Amino acid sequence: MRAARFYDQKDIRIEDIDEPVLQPGTGAIDVAWCGICGTDLHEYLEGPIFVPPAGHPHPISGESAPVTLGHEFSGTITALGEGVTDLEVGENVVVEPYIIADDVDTSQGQPYHLSKDMNFIGLGGRGGGLSEKIVVQRRWVHPIGEIPLDEAALIEPLSVGHHAFVRSGAKAGQVAIVGGAGPIGLLTAAVLKAEGLTVYISELSEARKAKARETGVADQVFDPREGDVADKVRELTGGRGADVGFECSSVPVVLDMLLDAVRPAGTIVNVSIWGHKPQVDMPKLVLKEIDLRGTIGYASDHPDTIELVRSGKIDLSKFITGRIGLDELISQGFDQLINNNEHHVKIIVDPRA
């Protein structure tokens, strides 16, 4: 079968590799679509990061570069291993793409995503969605019902937004300010709207502002060049400020804006991955008693995220901005997202094309 294999920085090759072997407790999946994630771009430009370098195998997967990429994917079950009785061949599914030790409790409410040596399928080994087929442990497979397979490839990044919402403790009727309208910012905003919050977005890019309006994820979209965003938020909230803020840009001035825009005793959730250590306005955080929280990945979020989409509260089709085949991965995928990223939310790949 064909697969996109990461060897090293700016060295991804489309190769023919052996098909994965079905094992007890696993399911075989024909991959339908796989999204290109910002993490994949970081690996390509700056890696290896999550990918174990050649000669340095991951302690759980036992694999090192080259590895198959792709962790945002959907597909159809083609075979079930011994002991798997609650799935069906022909069922459409998505995968929660974790590599976690077998003895870690992954039941509802457990913080398994913070366990030692955690990594991701499609980065740390165990196959990936940028291939024709994959075999995955049962615990990571989630049925999606009638959700179209192309849209389902966005369930994984949407689950990141859902986990950020859960971490925030936000409730319906509250006001949220999202800093940054890139893919994760937009999908986080989509979850917030679906959960009944009033959502404001701050963004500089004309294309991303347009996408925020087009997708309907924001009640108001602010450009910080056109006035103080925090002042506008206070104006719209009777001087109070937002209840929650979400940092989705990894830009220091955005974090500063959120510290100003949330109300006293408000909460800010950092969703973005920072490549540097920002300065934080600690006096403001202290004097307003702001709760600044980190978030990474997801834990038990996929079922609720799938239900938001299945019920029609979120339309993921609006966020797909490109469909390509595996041979176009670099030229029409990575290059577009690196050099023309303002005009894309999610490019999805058909590994059989």
VOZAKOL-395765 format. One line per 3 residues: for each residue x, y, z of N, C-alpha, C. Coordinates in steps of 0.02 Angstrom, whole numbers, m for minus. Example, Ala and Ser with C-alpha at 12.3 -4.5 7.8 and 13.67 -1.06 7.14 Angstrom:
REM VOZAKOL-395765
660,m284,390,615,m225,390,660,m165,390 | 642,m112,354,684,m53,357,645,2,394
//
This chain:
REM VOZAKOL-395765
42,m60,0,0,0,0,44,62,0 | 14,119,m19,52,181,m21,44,220,44 | 96,255,63,95,293,125,144,351,120
129,405,158,175,462,164,220,449,224 | 285,446,212,333,427,264,378,486,281 | 381,502,345,426,555,369,494,525,385
545,550,350,614,529,363,650,581,406 | 643,644,388,679,697,423,649,764,401 | 676,817,427,653,884,409,653,893,334
595,914,307,584,925,236,599,862,194 | 590,804,223,601,741,188,543,694,202 | 490,703,163,431,659,166,426,624,99
419,558,100,419,519,38,355,478,33 | 327,476,m27,270,432,m40,298,365,m63 | 286,313,m22,317,248,m34,266,192,m33
285,135,m60,246,74,m53,274,36,8 | 229,21,55,249,m16,115,202,m75,125 | 220,m119,170,177,m177,185,113,m155,220
59,m190,205,m4,m177,240,2,m198,313 | m31,m162,360,m27,m181,430,m65,m246,442 | m44,m282,494,m72,m348,510,m123,m342,566
m181,m371,557,m233,m371,608,m209,m412,669 | m220,m384,728,m201,m416,791,m263,m424,836 | m261,m468,885,m316,m471,933,m328,m403,965
m392,m386,973,m408,m323,1006,m401,m261,963 | m395,m271,897,m386,m214,852,m439,m216,796 | m441,m162,758,m483,m158,699,m442,m134,641
m455,m162,582,m423,m139,520,m468,m88,487 | m439,m34,464,m477,22,436,m449,41,368 | m492,47,318,m474,79,255,m482,154,264
m427,191,258,m430,263,269,m466,296,211 | m513,341,227,m550,378,176,m518,447,165 | m510,485,219,m482,552,215,m438,565,276
m386,605,265,m341,624,320,m326,698,313 | m335,735,367,m319,806,367,m245,818,380 | m221,875,355,m152,896,369,m156,943,428
m120,927,481,m121,964,543,m62,1012,547 | m71,1065,587,m15,1110,600,44,1074,630 | 32,1022,669,87,982,696,127,949,641
92,925,589,127,895,532,172,946,498 | 148,1008,493,188,1061,463,250,1075,505 | 242,1077,571,300,1088,615,351,1032,607
327,971,601,374,915,590,412,924,525 | 376,943,473,406,952,407,458,1008,407 | 441,1063,440,485,1122,437,541,1120,490
526,1092,548,572,1098,605,589,1032,638 | 558,978,617,564,914,652,630,879,643 | 635,820,674,582,785,710,567,815,779
503,817,795,481,843,861,445,786,897 | 383,771,877,348,713,904,373,648,872 | 396,653,810,423,593,776,488,573,809
494,509,831,557,487,860,612,486,806 | 668,520,816,721,521,765,747,451,749 | 772,443,690,800,378,670,850,354,721
843,291,741,889,262,790,870,275,862 | 815,311,873,793,326,941,719,306,948 | 705,242,953,635,218,952,594,244,1011
530,256,997,484,279,1049,475,222,1100 | 474,238,1165,471,186,1216,408,143,1216 | 354,168,1187,293,127,1184,285,94,1116
290,132,1062,280,104,995,340,63,972 | 399,79,997,460,46,976,483,67,907 | 454,120,880,469,142,812,507,208,812
545,219,759,578,283,746,574,297,672 | 593,358,653,590,377,582,629,327,539 | 600,309,481,539,339,451,475,310,480
425,354,488,359,334,511,306,362,464 | 249,330,463,193,354,422,159,412,458 | 145,466,422,114,525,451,37,521,448
5,568,484,m67,577,479,m104,553,541 | m134,601,578,m171,582,638,m242,610,639 | m264,645,586,m332,670,582,m368,632,526
m397,574,541,m422,534,485,m487,497,502 | m520,479,448,m582,441,451,m575,381,404 | m619,332,414,m616,274,370,m671,224,385
m664,166,355,m714,113,361,m682,49,385 | m713,16,434,m686,m46,461,m692,m102,409 | m637,m137,398,m636,m193,350,m627,m261,383
m602,m262,444,m593,m325,480,m585,m310,554 | m604,m359,596,m600,m352,668,m559,m408,698 | m514,m390,743,m473,m440,776,m510,m478,829
m481,m533,851,m511,m575,903,m527,m533,965 | m588,m541,990,m608,m507,1051,m645,m442,1040 | m647,m417,979,m683,m355,964,m752,m373,940
m803,m361,982,m871,m382,967,m921,m324,963 | m898,m263,978,m944,m206,980,m936,m159,921 | m901,m180,870,m897,m143,807,m917,m190,751
m930,m161,692,m951,m202,635,m910,m185,574 | m894,m236,535,m863,m226,470,m910,m183,427 | m882,m134,394,m922,m88,354,m941,m25,391
m928,m21,456,m946,37,497,m895,93,485 | m920,154,479,m877,213,471,m856,239,539 | m792,257,544,m763,274,609,m711,330,602
m694,358,659,m634,399,666,m591,369,720 | m531,393,724,m483,366,772,m458,421,818 | m459,408,883,m428,451,933,m354,430,934
m310,469,903,m245,441,883,m190,442,936 | m203,409,991,m153,408,1044,m109,345,1042 | m47,356,1062,m2,301,1080,9,308,1155
m21,262,1193,m19,265,1266,m7,194,1291 | 30,188,1344,47,122,1371,m16,81,1386 | m11,16,1376,m70,m27,1383,m99,m28,1453
m58,m14,1504,m83,m17,1573,m113,49,1598 | m117,99,1554,m147,163,1573,m223,158,1567 | m258,181,1619,m331,181,1621,m357,235,1574
m393,216,1521,m420,264,1473,m496,270,1478 | m523,254,1536,m595,259,1545,m616,332,1554 | m681,344,1549,m709,412,1553,m684,448,1615
m660,509,1605,m639,551,1661,m567,544,1682 | m531,496,1653,m461,487,1670,m416,531,1626 | m364,561,1655,m319,605,1616,m265,566,1579
m286,518,1539,m239,474,1506,m194,510,1456 | m218,568,1432,m179,606,1383,m117,638,1415 | m113,636,1481,m55,663,1516,m9,609,1541
m19,547,1519,21,491,1544,91,493,1515 | 136,459,1549,207,458,1531,217,431,1460 | 258,466,1421,278,446,1353,220,447,1303
166,483,1318,111,489,1270,137,516,1204 | 112,488,1150,126,513,1083,64,501,1040 | 70,512,975,12,508,931,24,460,874
m26,418,859,m26,380,797,m18,429,740 | 25,413,693,38,459,637,94,508,651 | 124,503,710,183,543,727,235,498,762
211,462,813,256,420,852,258,347,829 | 227,332,772,226,263,747,155,236,744 | 150,169,738,87,132,733,44,152,673
78,166,618,42,184,557,20,256,559 | m23,274,510,m48,342,507,m102,349,454 | m136,405,457,m192,416,411,m172,434,341
m109,452,331,m85,466,263,m60,401,232 | m102,351,235,m89,285,205,m157,254,188 | m155,203,149,m217,173,126,m253,133,180
m215,103,226,m244,60,277,m208,70,343 | m243,55,398,m212,59,464,m247,8,509 | m211,m17,558,m239,m60,610,m231,m25,677
m286,m20,715,m288,21,776,m319,m18,833 | m293,m8,893,m323,m38,953,m397,m16,960 | m438,m62,982,m510,m49,988,m525,13,1028
m488,26,1082,m506,81,1127,m502,150,1094 | m468,154,1037,m460,218,1003,m508,228,945 | m552,180,932,m597,183,874,m666,208,895
m691,258,859,m756,288,876,m802,287,815 | m859,252,818,m908,253,763,m936,324,754 | m952,341,691,m977,408,676,m1047,409,646
m1077,351,639,m1144,350,611,m1146,376,540 | m1191,424,526,m1202,448,458,m1161,510,441 | m1115,531,484,m1073,589,468,m1032,573,405
m1032,616,354,m991,603,294,m917,595,312 | m884,550,277,m815,533,295,m767,591,284 | m781,634,235,m735,691,226,m740,739,285
m801,753,307,m809,797,365,m782,765,428 | m789,698,433,m767,663,494,m692,668,505 | m654,681,452,m582,690,460,m565,750,504
m614,794,515,m603,853,557,m625,842,630 | m650,782,645,m670,768,714,m612,774,762 | m553,752,741,m494,754,786,m477,826,806
m466,872,759,m451,941,781,m510,974,816 | m572,956,797,m630,982,833,m630,959,906 | m605,899,918,m600,874,987,m551,914,1029
m500,942,995,m454,987,1031,m492,1047,1057 | m534,1076,1013,m575,1132,1034,m624,1114,1088 | m653,1054,1084,m700,1031,1135,m665,1024,1202
m604,996,1201,m568,988,1264,m551,1056,1295 | m535,1105,1252,m522,1173,1278,m585,1201,1310 | m643,1189,1279,m706,1211,1308,m717,1177,1376
m706,1113,1381,m714,1078,1445,m667,1106,1498 | m605,1117,1478,m555,1144,1525,m576,1213,1551 | m610,1251,1510,m629,1320,1529,m683,1322,1582
m724,1269,1586,m780,1270,1631,m836,1315,1609 | m834,1338,1546,m884,1385,1521,m953,1352,1516 | m1004,1395,1520,m1073,1370,1517,m1113,1410,1466
m1167,1380,1443,m1212,1414,1396,m1235,1481,1426 | m1238,1531,1382,m1257,1598,1404,m1200,1643,1422 | m1140,1615,1429,m1081,1656,1444,m1051,1685,1380
m1002,1729,1389,m969,1763,1334,m896,1740,1330 | m875,1723,1268,m806,1701,1257,m772,1746,1206 | m708,1758,1216,m667,1794,1167,m612,1746,1145
m606,1735,1079,m557,1689,1051,m504,1731,1015 | m441,1722,1034,m386,1757,1002,m355,1716,948 | m370,1733,884,m342,1697,828,m394,1654,792
m399,1664,725,m448,1627,685,m415,1581,636 | m361,1548,658,m333,1493,619,m377,1432,628 | m355,1374,604,m397,1314,607,m422,1297,677
m377,1297,727,m399,1280,795,m442,1334,825 | m426,1397,812,m468,1451,837,m539,1447,810 | m545,1434,745,m612,1429,715,m650,1368,741
m616,1312,748,m651,1252,772,m668,1257,846 | m625,1290,885,m642,1303,955,m703,1348,959 | m705,1400,918,m763,1444,915,m826,1406,895
m819,1359,849,m877,1319,828,m906,1279,887 | m862,1251,927,m885,1214,986,m920,1261,1035 | m891,1320,1047,m920,1367,1094,m989,1389,1072
m997,1404,1007,m1063,1423,981,m1113,1366,989 | m1091,1305,974,m1135,1247,979,m1156,1235,1051 | m1114,1255,1098,m1129,1245,1169,m1167,1304,1199
m1186,1353,1158,m1230,1406,1181,m1197,1468,1207 | m1133,1479,1191,m1099,1540,1213,m1105,1594,1160 | m1099,1657,1181,m1088,1712,1136,m1013,1715,1122
m994,1718,1058,m923,1711,1040,m899,1772,1002 | m845,1801,1025,m810,1854,990,m742,1828,969 | m719,1849,911,m654,1828,885,m612,1890,869
m548,1888,886,m500,1939,867,m452,1910,816 | m444,1944,759,m402,1918,704,m380,1976,659 | m318,1973,635,m292,2023,588,m306,2006,515
m299,1943,497,m303,1922,427,m373,1933,398 | m375,1966,340,m439,1978,306,m472,1912,287 | m432,1865,262,m460,1800,240,m488,1761,299
m452,1762,355,m475,1725,413,m536,1758,446 | m538,1825,445,m597,1859,470,m658,1840,427 | m647,1838,362,m702,1819,317,m725,1747,330
m678,1703,344,m696,1633,358,m735,1627,424 | m715,1667,473,m752,1667,536,m824,1689,526 | m834,1739,484,m902,1762,471,m941,1712,428
m907,1685,378,m938,1638,331,m962,1575,367 | m922,1550,414,m940,1488,449,m990,1500,505 | m1002,1563,523,m1051,1578,574,m1030,1560,645
m964,1555,657,m941,1534,724,m934,1593,772 | m941,1654,747,m931,1713,790,m990,1760,785 | m1008,1789,843,m1060,1841,844,m1031,1908,823
m967,1919,837,m931,1979,816,m860,1959,800 | m831,1991,748,m761,1980,731,m726,2047,734 | m673,2051,774,m637,2114,784,m569,2112,751
m549,2168,723,m481,2178,698,m445,2224,747 | m392,2201,780,m358,2243,831,m328,2307,803 | m322,2311,736,m297,2373,706,m351,2427,704
m413,2407,716,m469,2453,710,m498,2473,778 | m457,2466,829,m480,2485,896,m461,2432,947 | m463,2451,1010,m444,2407,1065,m497,2352,1073
m476,2290,1063,m524,2234,1066,m554,2227,1135 | m513,2234,1187,m538,2226,1255,m591,2279,1270 | m580,2340,1246,m630,2393,1256,m696,2375,1221
m691,2346,1161,m752,2327,1125,m789,2271,1161 | m751,2224,1190,m783,2170,1227,m819,2197,1288 | m787,2243,1324,m819,2273,1382,m881,2313,1363
m876,2347,1306,m934,2386,1283,m994,2341,1270 | m980,2282,1241,m1035,2236,1224,m1060,2196,1284 | m1023,2198,1339,m1042,2160,1399,m1059,2205,1458
m1078,2268,1443,m1097,2314,1496,m1040,2331,1543 | m979,2331,1517,m920,2348,1556,m890,2290,1594 | m920,2232,1589,m899,2175,1631,m838,2138,1603
m837,2125,1538,m784,2085,1508,m809,2015,1493 | m770,1978,1454,m788,1910,1437,m779,1863,1496 | m819,1811,1498,m812,1761,1551,m752,1717,1540
m740,1700,1477,m684,1655,1461,m647,1681,1398 | m582,1667,1396,m542,1683,1337,m504,1621,1315 | m490,1617,1249,m454,1560,1221,m397,1586,1178
m336,1569,1197,m277,1590,1161,m262,1538,1107 | m271,1557,1043,m264,1510,987,m216,1536,935 | m168,1578,955,m124,1610,906,m50,1602,920
m32,1589,983,38,1590,1007,72,1656,992 | 35,1711,998,61,1779,988,55,1816,1054 | 110,1843,1082,107,1874,1148,56,1930,1155
48,1973,1104,1,2028,1111,m71,2003,1115 | m84,1944,1088,m151,1915,1093,m164,1892,1164 | m115,1861,1195,m121,1842,1265,m132,1904,1309
m96,1957,1295,m105,2020,1332,m176,2045,1324 | m203,2042,1263,m271,2065,1250,m321,2024,1291 | m311,1959,1294,m358,1916,1330,m357,1931,1405
m297,1944,1433,m292,1962,1503,m331,2026,1518 | m333,2070,1470,m370,2132,1477,m445,2122,1466 | m462,2078,1418,m532,2072,1396,m576,2030,1442
m547,1982,1478,m590,1941,1521,m606,1979,1586 | m661,1962,1615,m684,1995,1676,m640,1974,1735 | m643,2012,1790,m611,1989,1852,m636,1919,1871
m591,1876,1892,m605,1806,1908,m626,1766,1846 | m610,1791,1787,m622,1754,1726,m569,1701,1713 | m578,1663,1659,m533,1607,1643,m506,1616,1573
m442,1602,1565,m410,1600,1499,m382,1530,1489 | m398,1500,1432,m370,1434,1414,m321,1443,1357 | m260,1420,1366,m211,1423,1313,m217,1359,1271
m236,1367,1208,m246,1310,1163,m187,1301,1116 | m154,1355,1099,m100,1353,1049,m36,1322,1077 | 6,1299,1031,72,1273,1049,123,1328,1038
160,1345,1090,209,1400,1086,278,1373,1069 | 310,1406,1022,379,1388,1005,430,1429,1043 | 406,1474,1088,450,1516,1128,414,1530,1194
450,1558,1241,421,1574,1306,398,1647,1307 | 332,1658,1310,308,1728,1309,312,1760,1378 | 314,1825,1379,306,1861,1442,232,1864,1459
216,1855,1522,146,1856,1544,138,1913,1594 | 86,1953,1584,72,2009,1628,46,1983,1695 | 93,1962,1738,74,1932,1801,37,1980,1848
55,2045,1851,16,2089,1894,m58,2090,1875 | m73,2092,1810,m143,2092,1789,m177,2026,1807 | m141,1971,1796,m169,1906,1813,m185,1902,1888
m140,1929,1930,m149,1926,2002,m205,1973,2025 | m203,2035,2002,m251,2085,2026,m322,2071,2003 | m329,2036,1947,m397,2017,1923,m416,1946,1943
m370,1911,1977,m381,1841,1995,m403,1800,1935 | m366,1807,1881,m380,1769,1820,m352,1699,1826 | m389,1651,1802,m368,1580,1802,m341,1565,1732
m276,1556,1726,m244,1539,1662,m230,1464,1660 | m260,1430,1611,m257,1356,1608,m225,1332,1544 | m188,1279,1549,m161,1246,1489,m208,1192,1465
m199,1172,1403,m238,1116,1376,m196,1083,1321 | m201,1017,1317,m166,980,1265,m209,921,1242 | m218,916,1179,m254,859,1151,m326,855,1174
m345,796,1199,m414,781,1218,m413,719,1262 | m466,709,1300,m472,648,1340,m546,635,1350 | m571,583,1321,m642,564,1323,m686,617,1290
m657,657,1245,m696,710,1211,m728,686,1146 | m702,634,1115,m725,615,1049,m800,599,1046 | m828,561,1093,m900,547,1088,m943,610,1088
m929,657,1134,m968,718,1137,m957,761,1074 | m896,762,1050,m881,800,989,m919,771,929 | m918,706,923,m954,672,869,m1028,688,873
m1056,690,933,m1127,704,941,m1144,775,920 | m1099,824,933,m1111,892,912,m1118,896,836 | m1077,856,801,m1080,856,727,m1140,815,703
m1151,757,733,m1205,713,712,m1273,747,720 | m1280,787,772,m1343,820,787,m1355,882,743 | m1305,902,705,m1312,960,662,m1294,1026,694
m1269,1025,755,m1250,1087,789,m1186,1117,759 | m1145,1075,728,m1084,1099,694,m1083,1070,624 | m1072,1113,574,m1066,1092,505,m993,1095,484
m960,1038,483,m888,1036,470,m872,1047,396 | m921,1040,352,m907,1049,281,m881,1119,266 | m901,1168,306,m880,1238,295,m806,1249,306
m774,1203,341,m703,1213,360,m655,1177,313 | m681,1137,266,m638,1102,218,m624,1149,160 | m560,1166,151,m542,1215,99,m500,1185,43
m488,1120,45,m452,1087,m8,m455,1012,m2 | m459,977,m59,m458,904,m62,m406,883,m113 | m358,842,m92,m303,823,m135,m289,748,m129
m248,722,m176,m225,654,m172,m157,650,m139 | m136,589,m123,m73,579,m87,m13,606,m125 | m13,600,m190,44,624,m230,50,700,m228
m4,734,m209,m4,808,m206,10,833,m135 | 29,788,m90,35,805,m19,80,866,m8 | 138,868,m39,184,923,m28,164,983,m70
155,974,m136,145,1030,m181,79,1067,m169 | 24,1029,m157,m41,1060,m148,m66,1058,m76 | m28,1026,m33,m46,1021,37,m1,1063,81
58,1036,95,104,1070,140,124,1139,114 | 140,1144,50,161,1209,23,105,1260,28 | 44,1240,15,m13,1285,20,m22,1309,92
m17,1264,139,m28,1282,209,30,1323,238 | 88,1317,208,146,1356,230,145,1425,198 | 131,1428,133,139,1491,95,73,1527,82
17,1493,91,m48,1523,77,m98,1506,132 | m72,1505,194,m111,1477,249,m172,1518,267 | m172,1583,251,m229,1624,270,m293,1604,234
m285,1570,177,m343,1552,137,m365,1480,147 | m335,1448,197,m354,1378,210,m369,1368,283 | m420,1327,296,m432,1301,363,m406,1230,366
m436,1186,326,m415,1116,327,m411,1087,256 | m353,1064,237,m344,1025,175,m345,951,194 | m387,913,160,m392,842,175,m366,802,115
m338,743,131,m302,702,83,m337,635,75 | m349,615,11,m372,548,m4,m311,505,m18 | m293,459,27,m231,421,18,m233,371,m39
m292,361,m69,m297,315,m126,m296,351,m192 | m293,417,m191,m294,456,m253,m223,479,m272
//
